[in-house]
Amino acid sequence: MRVGILTYHFPPEPAFIPGSLAEELAARGHEVRVLTGFPDYPGGHGYPGWRQRWRHQSHSERLAVRRVPRLTGGDPSVRARMASWLSFAASAATIGRGHLAGLDALYVHQLPPTTFAAVGLLRLLGGVPTLLHVQDVYPELTGAQAANPWAGRVAAATRRLYRRADVVAVAAPAMGDLVVAGGAEAARVRLVLNWTDERLFRPAEPTPAARQLVRGDGRCAVMHAGTIGSRHGLETAVRAAAPLRGTMDLVLVGSGPDEARVRGLAAELGAGNVRFVARRSPLEMADLYAAADYQLVSLRDLPELRATVPGKLQAAFSCAAPVVASAGGDTVQIVERARAGLSCPPEDWAALADRFWLAATIPPPARREMGRRGREAYQRDMSLRAGVDRVEHLLHEAIDQRRASGPQRHPG
């Protein structure tokens, strides 16, 4: 096939899903054309050595990446974000019609920044069969909050995009209900779970240095790796670990906007078994995962997070690491279905303390068996190969649906 990929972020940004998808489709013999912006994530500032210009295209044997300018500057305000999104849409419309002409199918990596560009391009490209892969559904774009003029514009564009796509893929099972509520036709919604970077996250034997960093004095170590942010509710984990001094350690690897508050709570509770480790290189993470006994997957009790599968779950499963999940909805269901760890409701510190205590009492062979089952579930349902197989199948399905229904199937 001749496949187009529209994505707001693309490597060298940490945009692993569209980047690995493009490479894998090209490796399978498809002609792949990517339309994206110049790298500026996560800080909002252009990367050193990258100068925005109109004529920037890179080629490999079957992969062409065309970058278009967009407004940047690191301003986190809603107005600035919208300006960046709209500037990307204008640039994509200017360049995209030529770069993406003659496609057999278009894959759209759907985040709010991509929405306006996708709506405009689909209007220009006419009847190109389209697979929309929704990565997140933001509550601020729906309901009463969408009365905000900016959010209202994004919500309206998102509804048009849901209606226009031939197939709408979602990255978590319960997300399907949210996109249907947002305007997608239920019969066209499919599931494609995200994968992880299998070159980095894989089963490993821990080095002595990793053991010393993670395990401390040898107690059961439950590790949380990644951002310490508002979605993760790590205050609950600190409260749960504090009564278990002498039984287990909670090791928080990373940093984020809530780090100071979480550190303050640990100090207030005298939780000496809660340890903070600075952000590490991705190249070190498989080693650290192997040194810990469990990986903590923690999400707050928010409606949108019940329809979310955080990337750290795929990373843990890929590393054959057993999981303690303090979450709701899809995350817990996947852990329980795979029998790959322990789970409890979100933001319930007493329930999580019970899971921590139980985790510490489970013998190592049983922990390894949990990890093995998680690894099997990853390879079957979440791996790069499984995900790209699914995307490839859905691209063909989008083509077949468009042929069957004609070019006017999804107007506007």
C-alpha positions as CSV (number, residue, x, y, z in Angstrom):
1,M,0.0,0.0,0.0
2,R,0.9,3.7,-0.2
3,V,0.3,4.8,3.4
4,G,0.3,8.3,4.7
5,I,0.9,9.0,8.4
6,L,-0.3,12.3,9.9
7,T,1.2,13.0,13.3
8,Y,1.9,16.1,15.4
9,H,5.0,14.6,17.0
10,F,7.6,12.3,15.4
11,P,11.1,11.1,16.3
12,P,13.5,12.5,17.4
13,E,10.7,13.6,19.7
14,P,9.5,10.8,22.1
15,A,6.8,9.8,19.7
16,F,7.4,6.1,19.7
17,I,4.1,4.8,18.3
18,P,4.0,6.8,15.0
19,G,7.8,6.5,14.6
20,S,7.9,2.7,15.0
21,L,4.8,2.2,13.0
22,A,6.3,4.1,10.0
23,E,9.5,2.1,10.2
24,E,7.7,-1.2,10.5
25,L,5.2,-0.5,7.7
26,A,8.1,0.5,5.4
27,A,10.0,-2.7,6.4
28,R,7.0,-4.7,5.4
29,G,7.2,-3.3,1.9
30,H,4.7,-0.4,2.0
31,E,5.5,3.0,0.7
32,V,5.1,5.3,3.7
33,R,4.8,9.1,3.7
34,V,4.8,11.0,7.0
35,L,3.6,14.5,7.5
36,T,4.6,16.1,10.8
37,G,6.1,19.2,12.4
38,F,9.5,20.2,13.5
39,P,10.5,18.7,16.9
40,D,9.8,20.8,20.0
41,Y,8.3,18.3,22.6
42,P,8.3,18.4,25.6
43,G,9.5,21.9,26.3
44,G,7.8,23.7,23.4
45,H,11.1,25.0,22.1
46,G,12.7,23.9,18.8
47,Y,15.5,21.3,19.1
48,P,19.1,22.4,18.6
49,G,20.2,22.0,15.0
50,W,16.6,22.1,13.7
51,R,15.6,25.2,11.8
52,Q,12.0,25.5,10.7
53,R,11.6,25.9,6.9
54,W,9.1,24.9,4.2
55,R,11.3,22.5,2.3
56,H,12.5,19.8,4.7
57,Q,12.1,16.2,3.7
58,S,14.1,13.1,4.6
59,H,14.1,9.8,2.7
60,S,15.0,6.2,3.2
61,E,14.2,3.4,0.8
62,R,10.4,3.3,1.4
63,L,9.9,6.1,4.0
64,A,9.6,9.8,3.3
65,V,9.2,12.3,6.2
66,R,8.0,15.8,5.4
67,R,8.1,18.4,8.2
68,V,6.1,21.6,8.1
69,P,6.5,24.8,10.3
70,R,4.4,25.5,13.4
71,L,4.4,28.1,16.1
72,T,6.5,27.2,19.1
73,G,7.9,29.1,22.1
74,G,7.1,27.1,25.2
75,D,4.1,29.2,26.3
76,P,1.8,26.7,28.1
77,S,-1.3,28.9,27.9
78,V,-4.4,27.7,26.1
79,R,-4.2,30.5,23.6
80,A,-0.6,29.6,22.7
81,R,-1.3,25.9,22.4
82,M,-4.3,26.6,20.1
83,A,-2.1,28.9,18.0
84,S,0.5,26.2,17.6
85,W,-2.2,23.6,16.6
86,L,-3.8,26.0,14.1
87,S,-0.5,26.9,12.6
88,F,0.3,23.2,12.1
89,A,-3.1,22.8,10.4
90,A,-2.4,25.6,8.0
91,S,1.0,24.4,7.2
92,A,-0.2,20.8,6.8
93,A,-2.9,22.0,4.4
94,T,-0.4,23.9,2.4
95,I,2.1,21.1,2.0
96,G,0.0,18.0,2.7
97,R,-2.1,17.8,-0.5
98,G,1.0,17.4,-2.6
99,H,3.0,15.2,-0.2
100,L,0.0,12.8,0.5
101,A,-1.5,12.7,-3.0
102,G,-2.3,9.3,-4.4
103,L,-2.5,7.5,-1.1
104,D,-4.2,4.1,-0.7
105,A,-4.9,4.9,3.0
106,L,-4.1,7.5,5.7
107,Y,-3.3,6.7,9.3
108,V,-3.9,9.6,11.7
109,H,-2.2,9.5,15.1
110,Q,-5.0,11.3,17.0
111,L,-4.2,13.8,19.8
112,P,-5.9,17.2,20.1
113,P,-3.0,19.0,18.3
114,T,-3.6,16.8,15.2
115,T,-7.4,17.5,15.0
116,F,-7.6,20.6,12.9
117,A,-4.9,19.4,10.5
118,A,-6.7,16.1,10.0
119,V,-10.0,17.8,9.3
120,G,-8.5,20.1,6.8
121,L,-6.4,17.5,5.1
122,L,-9.3,15.1,4.7
123,R,-11.3,17.8,3.0
124,L,-8.4,18.5,0.6
125,L,-7.6,14.8,-0.1
126,G,-11.2,13.9,-0.9
127,G,-12.0,10.2,-0.5
128,V,-8.8,8.8,0.9
129,P,-9.7,5.9,3.2
130,T,-8.7,6.9,6.8
131,L,-7.8,5.0,10.0
132,L,-8.0,7.3,13.0
133,H,-6.0,6.0,16.0
134,V,-7.3,7.8,19.1
135,Q,-4.7,8.0,21.9
136,D,-6.6,9.9,24.6
137,V,-10.0,11.5,25.1
138,Y,-9.8,14.8,27.0
139,P,-12.7,15.6,29.4
140,E,-12.1,19.3,28.8
141,L,-13.3,18.9,25.2
142,T,-16.7,17.5,26.1
143,G,-19.8,18.5,28.1
144,A,-20.1,21.8,29.9
145,Q,-16.4,22.4,29.8
146,A,-16.6,22.6,26.0
147,A,-18.5,25.9,26.4
148,N,-15.0,27.5,26.6
149,P,-14.6,28.9,23.1
150,W,-11.2,27.2,22.5
151,A,-12.3,23.8,23.9
152,G,-15.6,24.1,22.0
153,R,-13.7,24.5,18.7
154,V,-11.6,21.4,19.3
155,A,-14.6,19.4,20.4
156,A,-16.5,20.3,17.3
157,A,-13.5,19.5,15.0
158,T,-13.1,16.2,16.9
159,R,-16.7,15.2,16.3
160,R,-16.3,15.9,12.6
161,L,-13.1,13.8,12.5
162,Y,-14.8,10.9,14.3
163,R,-17.6,11.0,11.7
164,R,-15.3,11.4,8.8
165,A,-12.9,8.5,9.5
166,D,-13.7,5.1,7.9
167,V,-12.3,3.2,11.0
168,V,-11.7,4.7,14.4
169,A,-9.2,2.7,16.5
170,V,-8.9,3.3,20.3
171,A,-5.9,2.7,22.5
172,A,-7.9,1.3,25.4
173,P,-11.1,-0.9,25.5
174,A,-13.3,1.6,27.4
175,M,-12.2,4.5,25.2
176,G,-14.5,3.1,22.6
177,D,-17.5,4.2,24.6
178,L,-16.1,7.7,24.9
179,V,-15.5,8.1,21.2
180,V,-18.9,6.8,20.4
181,A,-20.3,9.4,22.8
182,G,-18.2,11.9,21.0
183,G,-19.8,11.2,17.6
184,A,-18.1,8.1,16.2
185,E,-20.3,5.3,14.7
186,A,-20.0,2.3,17.1
187,A,-19.8,-0.2,14.2
188,R,-16.6,1.5,13.0
189,V,-14.7,1.4,16.3
190,R,-11.9,-1.0,16.8
191,L,-9.2,-1.7,19.5
192,V,-5.5,-1.3,18.8
193,L,-3.4,-1.3,22.1
194,N,-0.2,0.6,22.0
195,W,3.2,-1.1,22.2
196,T,6.4,-0.2,23.9
197,D,10.0,0.2,22.7
198,E,11.1,-3.4,22.8
199,R,14.7,-2.5,22.2
200,L,14.7,-0.8,25.6
201,F,12.0,-2.7,27.6
202,R,12.9,-6.4,27.6
203,P,13.6,-9.1,30.2
204,A,17.0,-8.6,31.7
205,E,19.3,-9.6,34.6
206,P,20.0,-6.7,37.0
207,T,23.5,-5.5,37.5
208,P,24.9,-5.1,41.0
209,A,24.7,-1.3,40.6
210,A,20.9,-1.6,39.7
211,R,20.3,-3.8,42.7
212,Q,22.0,-1.4,45.0
213,L,20.1,1.5,43.6
214,V,16.6,-0.1,43.7
215,R,16.7,-2.7,46.5
216,G,18.5,-0.8,49.2
217,D,18.8,-3.1,52.2
218,G,17.1,-6.0,50.4
219,R,13.4,-5.6,51.3
220,C,10.7,-6.2,48.7
221,A,11.0,-3.3,46.3
222,V,8.0,-1.8,44.5
223,M,9.1,0.7,41.8
224,H,7.2,3.4,40.1
225,A,9.1,4.7,37.0
226,G,8.2,7.9,35.1
227,T,6.5,11.2,35.7
228,I,5.4,12.2,39.2
229,G,2.3,14.1,38.1
230,S,-1.2,14.9,38.9
231,R,-2.7,11.9,37.1
232,H,-0.7,9.3,39.1
233,G,-1.9,9.9,42.6
234,L,1.4,8.9,44.2
235,E,0.4,10.5,47.5
236,T,-1.8,7.4,47.9
237,A,1.2,5.1,47.3
238,V,3.3,7.0,49.9
239,R,0.5,6.7,52.5
240,A,0.2,3.0,51.7
241,A,3.9,2.4,52.1
242,A,4.5,4.4,55.3
243,P,3.0,1.8,57.7
244,L,5.1,-1.0,56.1
245,R,8.5,0.2,57.2
246,G,10.6,-2.9,57.5
247,T,8.4,-4.9,55.1
248,M,8.8,-3.2,51.7
249,D,10.3,-0.2,50.0
250,L,8.6,2.2,47.5
251,V,11.1,3.4,45.0
252,L,10.0,6.4,42.8
253,V,12.3,6.7,39.8
254,G,11.8,10.0,37.9
255,S,10.5,13.5,38.5
256,G,7.6,15.7,37.6
257,P,5.4,18.6,38.7
258,D,4.1,16.9,41.8
259,E,7.5,15.7,43.1
260,A,7.9,18.3,45.8
261,R,4.5,17.6,47.2
262,V,5.1,13.8,47.2
263,R,8.5,14.3,48.9
264,G,6.9,16.5,51.5
265,L,4.3,14.0,52.3
266,A,6.9,11.2,52.7
267,A,8.9,13.4,55.1
268,E,5.7,14.4,57.0
269,L,4.8,10.7,57.5
270,G,8.3,9.7,58.4
271,A,8.2,7.2,55.5
272,G,11.9,6.3,55.4
273,N,11.0,3.3,53.1
274,V,10.0,5.7,50.4
275,R,13.0,6.5,48.3
276,F,13.4,8.9,45.4
277,V,15.7,8.2,42.5
278,A,16.5,10.8,39.9
279,R,15.3,10.4,36.3
280,R,17.5,7.8,34.5
281,S,18.4,7.2,30.9
282,P,15.9,5.0,29.0
283,L,18.8,2.7,28.3
284,E,19.0,1.9,32.0
285,M,15.3,1.1,32.6
286,A,15.2,-2.6,31.8
287,D,18.0,-3.1,34.3
288,L,16.1,-1.1,37.0
289,Y,12.9,-3.0,36.2
290,A,14.7,-6.3,36.7
291,A,16.2,-5.1,40.0
292,A,12.7,-4.4,41.5
293,D,10.3,-7.0,42.6
294,Y,7.2,-5.2,41.3
295,Q,6.3,-2.3,39.1
296,L,3.6,0.1,40.4
297,V,1.0,1.4,38.0
298,S,-0.9,4.1,39.7
299,L,-3.7,6.3,38.3
300,R,-6.1,8.6,40.1
301,D,-9.9,7.9,40.2
302,L,-10.9,10.1,37.2
303,P,-13.4,9.0,34.5
304,E,-11.0,9.6,31.6
305,L,-8.3,7.5,33.3
306,R,-10.6,4.5,33.5
307,A,-10.4,4.4,29.7
308,T,-6.6,4.7,29.7
309,V,-3.8,2.1,29.5
310,P,-0.6,4.0,30.6
311,G,2.6,3.1,28.7
312,K,4.3,1.9,31.9
313,L,2.0,-1.1,31.9
314,Q,3.2,-2.2,28.5
315,A,6.8,-1.6,29.6
316,A,6.4,-3.7,32.7
317,F,4.7,-6.5,30.8
318,S,7.4,-6.4,28.1
319,C,10.1,-6.7,30.9
320,A,8.3,-9.6,32.5
321,A,7.9,-7.6,35.6
322,P,4.9,-8.3,37.9
323,V,2.6,-5.4,38.6
324,V,0.9,-3.8,41.5
325,A,-2.0,-1.7,39.9
326,S,-3.7,1.0,41.9
327,A,-6.2,2.1,39.2
328,G,-9.6,1.5,37.7
329,G,-11.1,0.5,34.5
330,D,-9.0,-0.9,31.6
331,T,-5.7,-0.9,33.5
332,V,-6.9,-3.2,36.3
333,Q,-8.9,-5.4,33.9
334,I,-5.8,-6.1,31.8
335,V,-3.7,-6.9,34.8
336,E,-6.3,-9.2,36.2
337,R,-7.1,-10.9,32.9
338,A,-3.4,-11.7,32.4
339,R,-2.9,-12.7,36.1
340,A,0.2,-10.6,36.0
341,G,0.1,-9.0,39.4
342,L,-2.0,-7.5,42.2
343,S,-4.6,-4.8,41.9
344,C,-6.8,-2.5,44.1
345,P,-9.2,0.4,43.5
346,P,-7.5,3.8,42.8
347,E,-6.9,6.4,45.6
348,D,-7.5,3.9,48.4
349,W,-4.4,3.9,50.5
350,A,-5.5,1.2,52.9
351,A,-6.3,-1.2,50.0
352,L,-3.0,-0.4,48.4
353,A,-1.2,-1.0,51.7
354,D,-2.8,-4.4,51.8
355,R,-1.6,-5.1,48.3
356,F,1.9,-4.0,49.2
357,W,1.9,-6.3,52.2
358,L,0.7,-9.2,50.1
359,A,3.2,-8.5,47.4
360,A,6.0,-8.7,50.0
361,T,4.8,-12.1,51.2
362,I,4.5,-13.8,47.8
363,P,7.6,-16.0,47.2
364,P,10.0,-15.1,44.3
365,P,9.0,-18.1,42.1
366,A,5.3,-17.0,42.2
367,R,6.4,-13.4,41.3
368,R,8.4,-14.7,38.4
369,E,5.3,-16.6,37.2
370,M,3.3,-13.4,37.3
371,G,5.9,-11.7,35.2
372,R,6.0,-14.5,32.7
373,R,2.2,-14.3,32.2
374,G,2.4,-10.6,31.7
375,R,5.2,-11.1,29.1
376,E,2.9,-13.6,27.3
377,A,0.0,-11.2,27.3
378,Y,2.3,-8.4,26.0
379,Q,3.6,-10.5,23.1
380,R,0.1,-11.7,22.2
381,D,-1.9,-8.4,22.5
382,M,0.4,-5.4,22.9
383,S,3.7,-6.1,21.0
384,L,5.0,-4.1,18.1
385,R,4.3,-7.0,15.8
386,A,0.7,-7.5,17.1
387,G,0.0,-3.8,16.9
388,V,1.3,-3.3,13.4
389,D,-0.5,-6.4,12.2
390,R,-3.7,-4.9,13.6
391,V,-3.1,-1.5,12.0
392,E,-2.2,-3.1,8.7
393,H,-5.5,-5.1,8.8
394,L,-7.5,-1.9,9.7
395,L,-6.0,0.1,6.8
396,H,-7.2,-2.6,4.5
397,E,-10.6,-2.5,6.2
398,A,-10.8,1.3,5.7
399,I,-10.0,0.8,2.0
400,D,-12.7,-1.9,1.7
401,Q,-15.3,0.2,3.6
402,R,-14.6,3.2,1.4
403,R,-14.9,1.1,-1.8
404,A,-18.2,-0.4,-0.5
405,S,-19.8,2.9,0.6
406,G,-18.4,5.3,-2.1
407,P,-16.6,8.6,-1.6
408,Q,-19.5,10.4,0.0
409,R,-19.9,7.9,2.9
410,H,-18.6,10.5,5.5
411,P,-19.3,14.0,4.3
412,G,-17.7,17.1,5.8
